[in-house]
Amino acid sequence: MTGAGEPALWRGLPVVSAARMRELDFDATARFGLPAAELMENAGRAVAERTLALLGGRTPGRPARIVAVCGRGANGGDGLVAARHLRARGAQAEAFVLPPKAGGAYPGLVRANLEAARAAGVAVVELGARSGLAAALARADAALDAVLGTGGAGAPAGAAHHAVAELARAKIPVIAVDLPSGLDADTGEPSRPCVRAALTLTLGLPKRGLLAARARAFVGELETLDIGYPAALVDEARAG
């Protein structure tokens, strides 16, 4: 893994801040015409494929048991897409999803992918103190951490705290989607609790905090997944 003091490149890709990543996501849609739904689909599919590869592919005798723990934002949407693709490839997939904020609703893309996951046969459970997440993790082969993405700030609270704490206690490999929940995307500073991932699959471009020395124990192995950003957009990110 690249150290914090080395050049801001990782395997030829520019390393970006959380704010810059949000700008690039916006530009991918607004300027390059890539629908946000397509980017989320690409991300979730890539995560599912890499997860199955980590577990040795599809096992007809006993399907891989994978628990996706999903937030209520875009990171959670990525996790729901991944769960659907895992189910389509023969895995036994469950998704635990943070409830919407009081009086609110899930964003459109998250709601659409939650419904699509259910329609595909994924068992979807709304997270709560008695939702059974700890028991599900205990019987699973691996978990996806899709609770908090680059938009997360500060220590997880409420239902997110419960989800991250359970993932941090899990005795199975945890695969972080974009970055481990509880880790600051810019500084690499872990909060309490913070997920300790066996593998972090960061999306599109690596985030600055993932390369910090203090983050290594939480990031695990680090891979960057191609989710379809145009080469011109990556070049812009490289130029600053």
Buried (B, 14 or more C-beta within 10 A) or exposed (E): BBEBEEEBEBEEBBBBBBEBBBBBBEBBBEEEEBEBBBBBBBBBBBBBBBBBEBBEEEEEEEBBBBBBBBBBBBBBBBBBBBBBBBBBBBBBBBBBBBBBEEEEEBBEBBBBBBEBBBEBEBBBBEBEEEBEBEEBBBEBBBBBBBBBBBEBEEBBEEBBBBBBBBBBEBEBBBBBBBBBBBBBBBEBBBBEBBBBBBBBBBBBBBBBBBBBEBBBEBBBEBEBBEBBBBEEBBEBBBEE
